[in-house]
Amino acid sequence: MEATWRWVPVTAIAPIAWGTTYYVTHEYLPADHPLYGAVFRALPAGLLLLLLTRSLPRGSWWWRSLVLGTLNMSVFFALVYLAAQLLPSSVASTIMATSPMVMMLLAWGLVSERPAVTHLLGAGVGVAGVALTVFTGAEGVNPWGVAASVAAMVLSSVGFILAKRWSGGVDILASTAWQLTAGGLVLVPMAIVFEGAPPAVDAPAIGAYAYVSVIATAVAFTAWFTGLRHLPAGTVGLIGLLNPVTGVLIGTVIAAETLTPIQLGGLALTFAGILLGRPVTSRHGADRPAVPPGTRRPAESARR
C-alpha cells in the first residue's frame, strides 16, 4: 500500500498545474488564437521531452502517438484554451471536475469496466452540481465556452483511458514526448489555415507560454501518465479533483471572481457526486478492472 500511495503526490502535480492554466491563459495569452495557443503549449513541451529521452516511436506507437496526441493534446489544448478565454476560471474548472465520472462511463463501453450503482448515482449528482454552477450565476455563462469545456473533458477522458490501456512496456517520458510532439505537429497546419500568422506577444505572454508548456504540460503530463501507470484509474480520477479546486481558488482569490450561493452549492454537489462515485479499493487491489474471460489485460496486450 505504501509503495502504491507514494505515487499520489506525484500524480497530484498534474491537476494542480492544470488548474492554474485557466487563469494564466485568460489573463496573459492572446484571446483569438486558440490553435496557436495549443501549438505553443504542446510542441515545445514535446520537443523538450524528445531531447531528454532521445527515443522515437516503434511499431504501433507511431499511430498510437497520433491518436493519443490528437485526443489528449492538440484538440484538447485548443478547446481548453478557448474555454479559458470564454469562461471564468472557476466555472471552466468546475466543468472539468466531471471528468472522473465520464471516465467511468466511457471505460464501461471501451474497456468493459462496469461501474457500480453508486458510481452511476454519483455521476448523476455530479452533473446536477455542474448544471447549478454553470447556469445559475449572476452573469450569463457563454454557451460556446461551456461546449468547448465539455468537449475537451470528454475527448481527454477517452484519450486517458486509451493511454492507460496502451501504456504497458513503454517508457512514460518517451510516450508523453511522442504524444505531445504528434499533437503539436497536427495543429501547425490548422493554425496556419484558420488563424493566419502567429499572434504578436509581449514579455508576459512569452513567460505565460513558457509556464504553460514546460510546467503545465511537459511536467504535468509526465506526472499524470506516471499516475495512470501505477495507480487505479479511479484513484487518478479522484486526484484530478485538485484541478477544479485549484481553478476555483485562483479564480476567487486572485482573479476576484464571485460565485453565487447557488453556484457554491452546485460546486459542493459536484464534489459530493465524485466522492460518491469513487471506486472502492480493497487491501488486495480489488479495484483492478475486471477482464472478461479470454481477454488479455491491457498491460499484457500492450506488451505484445
Phi, psi and chi 1 to 4 in degrees:
 res  aa     phi    psi   chi1   chi2   chi3   chi4
   1 MET       -  -44.4  178.6   63.5   70.6      -
   2 GLU   -61.6  -40.7 -178.7  179.4   -5.9      -
   3 ALA   -64.6  -33.3      -      -      -      -
   4 THR   -73.9  -47.3  -62.3      -      -      -
   5 TRP   -76.2   -8.1  -77.2   98.6      -      -
   6 ARG   -68.4  -17.7   70.0  178.4 -179.1  177.0
   7 TRP   -82.0  -10.0  -63.0  108.9      -      -
   8 VAL   -62.3  -51.8  169.5      -      -      -
   9 PRO   -64.0  -30.1   19.0  -30.9      -      -
  10 VAL   -64.5  -47.7  174.2      -      -      -
  11 THR   -62.8  -35.0  -50.1      -      -      -
  12 ALA   -64.1  -20.8      -      -      -      -
  13 ILE   -56.4  -38.9  -65.9  171.5      -      -
  14 ALA   -65.4  -58.7      -      -      -      -
  15 PRO   -64.5  -30.9   21.3  -32.9      -      -
  16 ILE   -65.0  -45.0  -68.2  173.8      -      -
  17 ALA   -64.5  -42.3      -      -      -      -
  18 TRP   -63.6  -36.0  -66.6  -22.4      -      -
  19 GLY   -63.6  -23.6      -      -      -      -
  20 THR   -82.2  -18.3   65.8      -      -      -
  21 THR   -69.5  -27.6   60.1      -      -      -
  22 TYR   -60.7  -47.6  -55.2  106.0      -      -
  23 TYR   -68.6  -45.8  173.2   76.3      -      -
  24 VAL   -61.2  -44.7  171.9      -      -      -
  25 THR   -64.4  -45.2  -60.1      -      -      -
  26 HIS   -65.3  -37.4 -173.0   79.4      -      -
  27 GLU   -89.7  -30.9  -67.4  -65.8  -36.2      -
  28 TYR  -122.3  -13.8  -62.3  106.2      -      -
  29 LEU  -107.8  152.6  -62.0 -178.3      -      -
  30 PRO   -57.9  135.8  -22.4   32.7      -      -
  31 ALA   -77.7  -26.2      -      -      -      -
  32 ASP  -103.1   18.8  -60.4  -33.7      -      -
  33 HIS  -133.6   63.2  -67.2   80.7      -      -
  34 PRO   -64.8  -33.0   22.2  -33.1      -      -
  35 LEU   -69.8  -46.5  -66.3  176.9      -      -
  36 TYR   -65.4  -35.0  -86.5  113.3      -      -
  37 GLY   -59.9  -39.8      -      -      -      -
  38 ALA   -70.1  -39.1      -      -      -      -
  39 VAL   -60.2  -49.1  169.7      -      -      -
  40 PHE   -68.7  -17.3  -64.4  153.8      -      -
  41 ARG   -86.3  -44.9  179.1  177.2 -179.4  179.8
  42 ALA   -83.5  -49.8      -      -      -      -
  43 LEU   -65.6  -47.5 -165.5   54.0      -      -
  44 PRO   -61.1  -37.8  -23.2   34.5      -      -
  45 ALA   -64.5  -43.0      -      -      -      -
  46 GLY   -64.7  -43.3      -      -      -      -
  47 LEU   -66.1  -36.0  -65.8  175.9      -      -
  48 LEU   -62.8  -45.4  174.5   62.7      -      -
  49 LEU   -69.5  -34.9  -67.3 -178.9      -      -
  50 LEU   -62.2  -39.3  -84.9  179.6      -      -
  51 LEU   -62.8  -35.7 -175.6   63.8      -      -
  52 LEU   -75.9  -38.9  -66.9  174.9      -      -
  53 THR   -88.3  -31.0   61.1      -      -      -
  54 ARG    51.2   47.2  -60.4 -178.1 -178.4  -85.2
  55 SER  -138.7  134.5  174.2      -      -      -
  56 LEU  -106.0  157.9  -67.1  176.7      -      -
  57 PRO   -60.5  155.1  -19.8   30.9      -      -
  58 ARG  -130.2  141.0  -62.0  175.6  -59.9  -82.1
  59 GLY    58.1 -128.4      -      -      -      -
  60 SER   -66.9  -14.3   62.2      -      -      -
  61 TRP   -71.1  -11.2  -93.0  100.0      -      -
  62 TRP   -65.6  -51.5  -77.3  103.5      -      -
  63 TRP   -78.1  -30.2   67.0  -95.9      -      -
  64 ARG   -64.3  -39.8  -71.4 -179.3  177.2 -179.0
  65 SER   -62.3  -37.9  -62.3      -      -      -
  66 LEU   -67.4  -43.9 -177.7   60.4      -      -
  67 VAL   -64.2  -50.8  171.1      -      -      -
  68 LEU   -67.9  -37.4  -65.0  178.1      -      -
  69 GLY   -63.3  -35.5      -      -      -      -
  70 THR   -70.6  -45.0  -59.5      -      -      -
  71 LEU   -73.2  -49.0  -67.9  174.0      -      -
  72 ASN   -85.4  -21.3  -67.5  -25.1      -      -
  73 MET  -120.8  -69.1  -45.6  -59.3  178.6      -
  74 SER   -65.5  -62.0   58.2      -      -      -
  75 VAL   -65.2  -40.2  177.0      -      -      -
  76 PHE   -60.9  -48.7  174.4   67.6      -      -
  77 PHE   -63.0  -41.8  -71.0  164.9      -      -
  78 ALA   -63.3  -42.0      -      -      -      -
  79 LEU   -69.5  -40.0  -69.6  171.2      -      -
  80 VAL   -65.0  -39.9  166.3      -      -      -
  81 TYR   -60.0  -45.8 -168.4  102.0      -      -
  82 LEU   -64.3  -44.6 -177.9   61.4      -      -
  83 ALA   -62.5  -39.2      -      -      -      -
  84 ALA   -65.5  -28.6      -      -      -      -
  85 GLN   -81.6  -26.6  -63.3  -68.5   -7.2      -
  86 LEU   -99.6  -17.2  -62.9  176.8      -      -
  87 LEU  -124.2  152.6  -63.4  173.8      -      -
  88 PRO   -60.4  149.8  -20.5   31.3      -      -
  89 SER   -56.6  -40.3  -60.6      -      -      -
  90 SER   -65.2  -39.9   52.5      -      -      -
  91 VAL   -72.0  -46.1  173.6      -      -      -
  92 ALA   -59.6  -43.2      -      -      -      -
  93 SER   -72.2  -29.9   57.3      -      -      -
  94 THR   -67.6  -39.8  -60.0      -      -      -
  95 ILE   -60.1  -41.3  -65.4  174.8      -      -
  96 MET   -66.6  -15.1  -66.2  -59.4  -66.9      -
  97 ALA   -67.3  -16.8      -      -      -      -
  98 THR   -80.6   -3.6   60.0      -      -      -
  99 SER   -55.0  -44.5  178.3      -      -      -
 100 PRO   -58.1  -38.0  -24.7   34.1      -      -
 101 MET   -70.4  -40.4  -65.7  175.9  -68.0      -
 102 VAL   -64.6  -38.1  173.1      -      -      -
 103 MET   -60.1  -39.4  -73.3  176.8   66.3      -
 104 MET   -62.2  -46.9  -82.9 -167.5  -67.3      -
 105 LEU   -66.6  -41.3  -64.1  175.0      -      -
 106 LEU   -67.8  -36.8  -70.6  173.7      -      -
 107 ALA   -62.6  -31.1      -      -      -      -
 108 TRP   -59.5  -45.0 -171.3    0.0      -      -
 109 GLY   -83.1  -31.7      -      -      -      -
 110 LEU   -91.1  -37.8  -66.7  177.3      -      -
 111 VAL  -128.7   19.2  -67.6      -      -      -
 112 SER    58.5   34.4  -59.5      -      -      -
 113 GLU   -92.5   96.9  -66.8 -176.7   15.5      -
 114 ARG   -77.0  121.3 -175.6 -177.5 -179.3   90.5
 115 PRO   -76.9  151.8   27.9  -34.2      -      -
 116 ALA   -75.9  168.9      -      -      -      -
 117 VAL   -59.4  -39.9  174.4      -      -      -
 118 THR   -63.4  -32.2   54.5      -      -      -
 119 HIS   -65.2  -44.4  -61.5  169.3      -      -
 120 LEU   -66.2  -38.6  -62.3  176.4      -      -
 121 LEU   -62.6  -43.1  179.4   60.9      -      -
 122 GLY   -60.7  -38.1      -      -      -      -
 123 ALA   -62.5  -43.1      -      -      -      -
 124 GLY   -63.4  -43.7      -      -      -      -
 125 VAL   -63.5  -43.0  171.4      -      -      -
 126 GLY   -64.3  -41.8      -      -      -      -
 127 VAL   -63.5  -39.4  169.4      -      -      -
 128 ALA   -62.0  -39.1      -      -      -      -
 129 GLY   -64.7  -41.6      -      -      -      -
 130 VAL   -62.9  -41.2  169.4      -      -      -
 131 ALA   -59.8  -42.0      -      -      -      -
 132 LEU   -64.3  -41.2  -75.0  176.3      -      -
 133 THR   -67.7  -39.4  -56.9      -      -      -
 134 VAL   -81.5  -38.6  171.8      -      -      -
 135 PHE  -105.7    7.7  -62.2  114.9      -      -
 136 THR  -123.0   20.0   61.5      -      -      -
 137 GLY   -74.5  164.6      -      -      -      -
 138 ALA   -65.1  -32.4      -      -      -      -
 139 GLU  -110.3  153.2  -59.9 -179.9    0.2      -
 140 GLY   -65.5  146.5      -      -      -      -
 141 VAL  -100.1  131.3  174.8      -      -      -
 142 ASN   -63.9  118.7 -169.9  -53.1      -      -
 143 PRO   -64.8  -31.0   22.2  -32.4      -      -
 144 TRP   -68.0  -35.6  -70.1  108.9      -      -
 145 GLY   -64.3  -41.5      -      -      -      -
 146 VAL   -62.9  -45.9  173.3      -      -      -
 147 ALA   -61.1  -42.1      -      -      -      -
 148 ALA   -64.3  -41.1      -      -      -      -
 149 SER   -67.2  -42.1 -169.9      -      -      -
 150 VAL   -64.5  -45.4  170.2      -      -      -
 151 ALA   -62.0  -41.2      -      -      -      -
 152 ALA   -61.5  -42.4      -      -      -      -
 153 MET   -65.6  -42.3  178.8  -95.5  -61.6      -
 154 VAL   -67.9  -47.8  172.1      -      -      -
 155 LEU   -63.0  -42.4  -70.3  174.5      -      -
 156 SER   -67.5  -33.3   64.3      -      -      -
 157 SER   -62.8  -43.7  -63.4      -      -      -
 158 VAL   -60.9  -45.2  174.0      -      -      -
 159 GLY   -63.1  -39.7      -      -      -      -
 160 PHE   -66.7  -38.0  -67.9  153.0      -      -
 161 ILE   -64.1  -45.4  -68.6  170.7      -      -
 162 LEU   -64.4  -38.1  -67.7  177.0      -      -
 163 ALA   -63.2  -40.4      -      -      -      -
 164 LYS   -65.9  -39.3 -178.0  174.5  178.5   64.0
 165 ARG   -67.5  -35.9  176.9  166.1 -173.6  163.3
 166 TRP   -96.3   -2.4  -67.4  -20.6      -      -
 167 SER   -80.3  -14.8   64.5      -      -      -
 168 GLY   -60.7  134.8      -      -      -      -
 169 GLY    79.4    4.9      -      -      -      -
 170 VAL  -118.7  136.9  177.3      -      -      -
 171 ASP   -60.2  130.8  179.6   73.3      -      -
 172 ILE   -64.0  -44.5  -66.0  172.9      -      -
 173 LEU   -62.4  -40.7 -156.0   61.9      -      -
 174 ALA   -67.2  -47.0      -      -      -      -
 175 SER   -64.3  -35.5   64.7      -      -      -
 176 THR   -64.8  -42.0  -55.7      -      -      -
 177 ALA   -61.6  -42.9      -      -      -      -
 178 TRP   -63.2  -43.9  -57.5  -22.4      -      -
 179 GLN   -64.1  -45.7  -67.8  178.9   55.1      -
 180 LEU   -64.5  -42.4  -74.8  167.6      -      -
 181 THR   -66.6  -45.2  -56.1      -      -      -
 182 ALA   -62.1  -44.6      -      -      -      -
 183 GLY   -62.2  -40.2      -      -      -      -
 184 GLY   -66.3  -42.5      -      -      -      -
 185 LEU   -66.1  -35.6  -68.6  174.4      -      -
 186 VAL   -60.9  -36.1  165.3      -      -      -
 187 LEU   -78.4  -25.2  -78.8  167.1      -      -
 188 VAL   -56.9  -54.8  169.8      -      -      -
 189 PRO   -64.1  -33.2   20.5  -31.9      -      -
 190 MET   -65.6  -40.4  -62.9  175.5   60.7      -
 191 ALA   -64.9  -40.9      -      -      -      -
 192 ILE   -65.1  -42.8  -65.8  173.6      -      -
 193 VAL   -69.3  -46.5  169.9      -      -      -
 194 PHE   -93.2  -22.0  -68.3  105.0      -      -
 195 GLU  -120.9   -3.1  -64.8 -178.6   -3.4      -
 196 GLY    71.9 -135.5      -      -      -      -
 197 ALA   -72.8  152.8      -      -      -      -
 198 PRO   -60.0  151.3  -21.3   32.4      -      -
 199 PRO   -71.1  150.5   27.7  -35.6      -      -
 200 ALA   -75.5  135.3      -      -      -      -
 201 VAL  -128.1  149.2  -66.4      -      -      -
 202 ASP   -99.5 -176.5   53.5   14.8      -      -
 203 ALA   -60.9  -44.6      -      -      -      -
 204 PRO   -59.9  -37.9  -26.0   36.0      -      -
 205 ALA   -67.0  -39.0      -      -      -      -
 206 ILE   -62.2  -43.6  -67.0  173.6      -      -
 207 GLY   -63.1  -38.4      -      -      -      -
 208 ALA   -66.5  -43.6      -      -      -      -
 209 TYR   -60.3  -41.6  -84.0  128.7      -      -
 210 ALA   -62.7  -43.2      -      -      -      -
 211 TYR   -63.4  -48.4  169.5   79.5      -      -
 212 VAL   -62.8  -39.1  168.1      -      -      -
 213 SER   -75.2  -47.9 -178.6      -      -      -
 214 VAL   -80.3  -53.1  176.3      -      -      -
 215 ILE   -81.2  -53.9  -56.2  -59.5      -      -
 216 ALA   -81.8   -1.1      -      -      -      -
 217 THR  -126.7  -67.2  -57.3      -      -      -
 218 ALA   -60.2  -53.1      -      -      -      -
 219 VAL   -69.2  -45.6  174.4      -      -      -
 220 ALA   -65.0  -45.5      -      -      -      -
 221 PHE   -71.0  -32.2  -88.4   92.8      -      -
 222 THR   -62.5  -43.1  -59.7      -      -      -
 223 ALA   -64.2  -41.6      -      -      -      -
 224 TRP   -65.9  -46.8 -174.8 -107.1      -      -
 225 PHE   -69.0  -28.4  -70.6  134.7      -      -
 226 THR   -63.8  -42.6  -61.5      -      -      -
 227 GLY   -62.8  -42.4      -      -      -      -
 228 LEU   -63.3  -29.7  -76.3  171.0      -      -
 229 ARG   -72.5  -38.4  175.1   74.9   61.6   87.5
 230 HIS  -105.6  -13.5  -65.3  -78.8      -      -
 231 LEU  -122.3  156.4  -64.4  171.0      -      -
 232 PRO   -62.4  150.1  -20.6   31.7      -      -
 233 ALA   -60.0  -36.8      -      -      -      -
 234 GLY   -63.6  -39.0      -      -      -      -
 235 THR   -66.0  -43.0  -59.0      -      -      -
 236 VAL   -62.2  -41.9  174.3      -      -      -
 237 GLY   -61.2  -38.7      -      -      -      -
 238 LEU   -67.4  -39.7 -166.2   57.5      -      -
 239 ILE   -61.5  -30.0  -64.0  170.3      -      -
 240 GLY   -61.4  -14.2      -      -      -      -
 241 LEU   -61.5  -20.5  -77.8  175.8      -      -
 242 LEU   -65.6  -19.8  -68.1  172.2      -      -
 243 ASN   -63.1  -60.2 -178.1  -20.7      -      -
 244 PRO   -65.8  -33.6   22.1  -34.1      -      -
 245 VAL   -60.2  -45.8  169.7      -      -      -
 246 THR   -63.7  -44.3  -56.4      -      -      -
 247 GLY   -61.8  -42.3      -      -      -      -
 248 VAL   -67.5  -42.8  169.0      -      -      -
 249 LEU   -62.5  -44.9  -72.4  176.6      -      -
 250 ILE   -66.6  -41.1  -69.8  178.0      -      -
 251 GLY   -63.1  -39.0      -      -      -      -
 252 THR   -86.2  -37.2   54.3      -      -      -
 253 VAL   -84.8  -47.0  175.0      -      -      -
 254 ILE   -90.6  -47.6  -61.0  179.3      -      -
 255 ALA   -86.5   -1.9      -      -      -      -
 256 ALA    58.9   33.1      -      -      -      -
 257 GLU   -77.0  149.1  -62.6  170.6   -0.4      -
 258 THR  -116.9  143.0   58.3      -      -      -
 259 LEU  -115.8  136.2  -64.2  176.1      -      -
 260 THR   -73.2  162.0   66.9      -      -      -
 261 PRO   -55.5  -37.8  -27.8   35.9      -      -
 262 ILE   -66.1  -39.4  -65.1  179.3      -      -
 263 GLN   -65.0  -39.4  -75.4 -177.6  -59.1      -
 264 LEU   -61.6  -40.4  -69.7  172.8      -      -
 265 GLY   -63.8  -39.1      -      -      -      -
 266 GLY   -64.7  -38.2      -      -      -      -
 267 LEU   -62.8  -44.2 -178.0   60.8      -      -
 268 ALA   -63.3  -38.3      -      -      -      -
 269 LEU   -66.5  -37.2 -161.6   60.5      -      -
 270 THR   -60.8  -47.7  -59.8      -      -      -
 271 PHE   -63.5  -39.5  -68.6  159.1      -      -
 272 ALA   -62.2  -41.0      -      -      -      -
 273 GLY   -64.3  -40.5      -      -      -      -
 274 ILE   -68.8  -39.8  -64.9  174.6      -      -
 275 LEU   -65.6  -38.4  -69.6  174.2      -      -
 276 LEU   -65.3  -35.2  179.4   62.5      -      -
 277 GLY   -89.7    6.5      -      -      -      -
 278 ARG   -69.7  143.6   73.5 -170.8 -171.6  -80.8
 279 PRO   -64.6  143.4  -19.2   31.1      -      -
 280 VAL   -88.6  125.7  178.4      -      -      -
 281 THR  -103.6  129.1  -54.5      -      -      -
 282 SER   -94.6  168.1   73.4      -      -      -
 283 ARG   -64.9  -22.2  -67.7  179.2  -59.4  172.7
 284 HIS  -105.7   18.4  -59.2  -72.0      -      -
 285 GLY    76.6   33.4      -      -      -      -
 286 ALA   -69.9   -5.5      -      -      -      -
 287 ASP   -82.8    0.4   55.0  -18.8      -      -
 288 ARG   -65.3  139.2  -68.3 -178.0   64.3 -174.2
 289 PRO   -62.6  138.4   21.3  -31.6      -      -
 290 ALA   -70.7  141.0      -      -      -      -
 291 VAL  -116.8  125.2  177.8      -      -      -
 292 PRO   -57.1  150.5  -21.5   31.7      -      -
 293 PRO   -55.2  136.6  -23.8   32.5      -      -
 294 GLY    84.0    0.8      -      -      -      -
 295 THR  -106.8  133.7  -57.3      -      -      -
 296 ARG   -72.3  147.9  -61.7 -171.0 -172.6   99.4
 297 ARG   -67.9  153.1  -70.9 -166.8  177.8  -83.5
 298 PRO   -52.7  -43.0  -28.1   35.0      -      -
 299 ALA   -64.1  -35.8      -      -      -      -
 300 GLU   -69.4  -39.2  -66.6  172.4   -6.1      -
 301 SER   -66.0  -36.6  -60.4      -      -      -
 302 ALA   -67.7  -28.0      -      -      -      -
 303 ARG   -77.0  -16.7  -65.8 -168.8 -171.6   99.4
 304 ARG   -89.8      -  -64.7  179.5 -179.8  -88.1
